[in-house]
Amino acid sequence: MGLNKQISEVMSSPCITATLLDNVYELAVLMKKHDIGFIPIIEDSKLIGVVTDRDLVVRGYADKHSGSTAVEKVMTADFLTITPDATVADAAELMARHQIRRLPVVESGRLVGVVALGDLAVRDAFIHEAGAALNEISEHIH
């Protein structure tokens, strides 16, 4: 059954990443170019933060930061992760409980992939937990 699949089977890898040397404009360009809304921030091969398209808007442009603003000003440094050997059910439950759509997959501090709520639903069609998580998260985002 799909709920018992490991995250490593459904995650996106490799991932588009950035570093603290990048700025918010560069992240926005990466998001547009790759049609993504989530960029992990890496330092010395370790995951140190994440930036979402919402972070760029709320912490970047809405706070009147320019495009040259450092990534560190808008990134989320307190983020959740999951391991590649966790199950799809584990990820769906974690995402629903914390109201998040994307989850970095980390092994020994190193980013190995990203799993999005849509990955759970699309790759394992009609997984109840993923559908419920998406509904719950979507209700809280306006």
VENBEL-V523340 format. One record per helix or strand of 3 or more residues. SS is the DSSP state (hx for helix, st for strand). FROM is the first residue (numbers start at 1). LEN is the number of residues. If there is no record, write none. Layout:
SS_FROM_LEN / SS_FROM_LEN
//
This chain:
hx_2_3 / hx_7_3 / hx_24_11 / st_38_6 / st_46_7 / hx_53_9 / hx_71_3 / hx_88_11 / st_102_6 / st_110_7 / hx_117_7 / hx_128_13
//
